[in-house]
Amino acid sequence: MKRSVFAVLAALCVTGVAHAKLPVPTEEQQAAAAAAKDKAAWGDKVSTYKLCQAQDRVVAYYAKTNANAKVTPSATSACVDPGPYQAKAQAQAEVGIADSKPVPAAGALQPGAMPKK
């Protein structure tokens, strides 16, 4: 009896903790998360580039060592070097893109404006 009561109380405590809400992230935390996501995407591009190069080396070696091989390195899948990592904010500043609000289309309602009848 004591064990079952203890198990029920433990389960209630765990479910209460599991339903707790996280605080809303600050702008700094959101910016840090966006930067981490951007860097991870760049890392994926670098990995894809290195894999492409390795595949081309394998095909070239196979074609070189096997006289009867009728394969050639694929010209359709050229490896694209992603270049060094550049943060989005830095890249946008170099291109001249400012962090500005988008211009509403003609006839679009502004926030808080009432439509005309």
Helices and strands as residue ranges (DSSP letters): H 2-18, H 27-65, H 88-95
